[in-house]
Amino acid sequence: MTQAFRDNVDVSLTVNGEPVEARVPAGQHLIDFLRTEQGLTGAHASCEHGVCGACTVRVDGQSVRGCLTLAAQVDGAEVWTVEGLTDSGSITDLQDAFVARNALQCGFCTPGMLVAAEELLAQVVRPTRAEIREHLSGNYCRCTGYEAIVDVVESVARARAGKGLS
């Protein structure tokens, strides 16, 4: 490891609406910072290659892979995890629908799916099933077969559109 990655970096960011200042190793991934330093264990570290989506969090309004993003890169950013989105109430309808439709089984992928689904619904009021599948294609689930997850996102989009929430 080069000296640059052994050095520590001061970061100042907002995590789930709360200001955070920390000194982090330059090479520490965002997912590890959130899990170990902030105690936010909702997003999971899994493939560590940005392929599975289990580590998905929102940085400045965009879904990112926490395993590919360095904590030092989010200096000055606004970061939201599934815990923060839950506490804010912004994904309550998605969570309720996931449970009602049994769109989760082991639950390992669910936090990343919720963050990605919320991002899509913030961008597209009534996404088609093809758009939902495309947007969630970077989030792997080994239990449900995806059909229930697509059903949930579609039904929540319909409900939000009916209430004028999207």
C-alpha positions in Angstrom: 0.0 0.0 0.0 1.4 3.4 -0.9 1.9 6.1 1.7 -1.0 8.1 0.3 -3.4 5.4 1.2 -1.9 5.0 4.7 -2.5 8.7 5.5 -5.5 9.9 7.3 -7.9 12.5 5.9 -10.2 14.8 7.7 -13.8 14.7 6.3 -16.9 16.7 7.1 -20.2 15.5 5.8 -23.8 15.0 6.6 -25.0 11.5 7.3 -28.8 11.0 7.6 -29.3 14.7 8.2 -26.6 14.9 11.0 -23.3 16.6 10.6 -20.3 14.3 11.0 -16.6 15.1 11.2 -14.1 12.4 11.2 -10.5 11.5 10.5 -10.4 8.5 8.2 -7.8 6.4 6.5 -7.4 7.7 2.9 -8.2 4.2 1.5 -11.2 3.4 3.7 -14.4 2.6 1.8 -17.6 4.5 2.6 -19.4 1.3 3.5 -16.8 0.5 6.1 -16.9 4.0 7.5 -20.6 3.9 7.8 -20.7 0.4 9.3 -17.7 0.6 11.7 -17.4 4.3 12.5 -21.0 5.4 12.4 -22.7 2.1 13.5 -25.0 2.2 10.4 -25.1 -1.5 9.5 -28.2 -1.5 7.2 -26.2 -1.4 4.0 -24.1 -4.5 3.6 -20.5 -5.2 2.4 -20.7 -8.2 0.2 -19.0 -8.5 -3.2 -16.7 -5.5 -2.7 -16.7 -5.1 -6.5 -19.7 -2.9 -7.0 -21.7 -5.7 -8.6 -24.3 -6.9 -6.1 -25.8 -3.6 -4.8 -25.9 -4.6 -1.2 -23.8 -1.6 -0.2 -26.0 1.0 -2.0 -26.3 4.3 -0.3 -27.3 7.8 -1.5 -24.7 10.5 -1.9 -25.9 13.9 -2.9 -29.1 12.4 -4.2 -27.5 9.7 -6.3 -27.3 6.0 -5.5 -23.7 4.9 -5.2 -21.9 1.7 -4.2 -20.4 2.2 -0.8 -17.8 -0.5 -1.5 -16.4 1.5 -4.5 -16.6 4.9 -2.9 -13.9 6.1 -0.5 -15.0 7.9 2.6 -12.6 10.7 1.7 -14.5 11.2 -1.5 -17.6 12.2 0.3 -16.1 15.2 2.1 -18.7 17.9 2.0 -21.4 15.5 0.8 -24.9 14.6 2.0 -25.1 10.8 2.6 -28.3 8.9 3.3 -28.4 5.3 4.4 -31.4 3.0 4.6 -31.6 3.9 8.3 -31.9 7.6 7.5 -34.5 7.0 4.8 -36.4 4.9 7.2 -36.3 7.5 10.0 -37.4 10.2 7.6 -40.4 8.2 6.5 -39.5 8.5 2.9 -39.5 4.8 2.2 -42.2 3.6 4.7 -44.6 2.8 1.8 -41.9 0.8 0.1 -41.0 -1.1 3.2 -44.6 -1.9 4.0 -45.1 -3.1 0.4 -42.0 -5.3 0.5 -43.4 -7.0 3.6 -47.0 -7.3 2.3 -45.9 -8.7 -1.0 -43.2 -10.9 0.6 -40.6 -9.2 -1.7 -37.9 -10.1 0.8 -36.8 -13.3 2.3 -33.4 -13.3 3.9 -33.3 -9.5 3.7 -29.7 -9.2 2.8 -30.3 -7.3 -0.5 -33.3 -5.4 0.8 -31.6 -2.2 2.0 -29.9 -1.7 -1.3 -33.1 -2.5 -3.2 -35.0 0.1 -1.1 -32.4 2.8 -1.7 -32.3 2.0 -5.5 -36.1 1.8 -5.7 -36.6 5.1 -3.9 -34.1 6.7 -6.3 -36.1 5.5 -9.3 -39.4 6.6 -7.9 -37.9 10.1 -7.2 -36.9 10.3 -10.9 -39.9 8.6 -12.7 -43.5 9.0 -11.5 -44.8 5.9 -13.2 -41.9 3.7 -14.3 -42.7 0.7 -16.6 -41.8 -2.8 -15.4 -39.0 -2.7 -17.9 -37.7 0.6 -16.4 -38.0 -0.9 -12.9 -36.0 -4.0 -13.9 -33.4 -1.9 -15.6 -32.9 0.4 -12.6 -32.7 -2.5 -10.1 -30.6 -4.6 -12.4 -27.5 -3.8 -10.4 -29.0 -5.1 -7.2 -28.8 -8.9 -6.8 -31.3 -11.0 -4.9 -30.7 -14.7 -4.6 -34.0 -15.5 -2.8 -37.0 -13.8 -4.4 -36.6 -14.1 -8.1 -37.3 -10.4 -8.5 -40.9 -10.6 -9.7 -42.3 -9.6 -6.2 -39.8 -6.8 -6.0 -40.8 -5.4 -9.4 -44.5 -5.7 -8.3 -43.8 -3.7 -5.2 -42.0 -0.9 -7.0 -44.8 -0.8 -9.6 -47.6 -0.7 -6.9 -45.9 1.9 -4.8 -45.4 4.1 -7.9 -49.1 3.7 -8.7 -50.1 4.6 -5.2 -47.8 7.6 -5.0 -49.0 8.9 -8.4 -52.6 8.5 -7.2 -51.7 10.7 -4.1 -49.6 13.1 -6.1 -46.5 12.1 -4.0 -43.9 11.3 -6.7 
